[in-house]
Amino acid sequence: MAVGTGYQRRRSSSTPCGPGDTVYHFGDNPQTLCEYGNVPDQSRNAVSPELVTAACSDGFADMAPVGQFKPNAFGLHDMTGNVWE
């Protein structure tokens, strides 16, 4: 048991967390990154060309309104970009 919680601790494994064995929660293609979250991309590059950015464009140079991107496999929107930053 985990100390102080009363819950059983999960055993660690080499399997990544999440649905499948992909780089991103939506697959392996970085070109689709802008479909799933507000990331530093070509929209941001237009105002800050010195930044390293993704090759795609989500249309938002800065923060994006809630619910603008596709959900992950659990049905949660905006889990990449604004939220984790």
Secondary structure, DSSP 8 states (H G I E B T S, - for coil): --TTT-S------SS-SSSSS-SBTTBS-GGGHHHHB--S-HHHHTT-TTS---SS--S-SS---TT-S---TTS--STBTTTT-
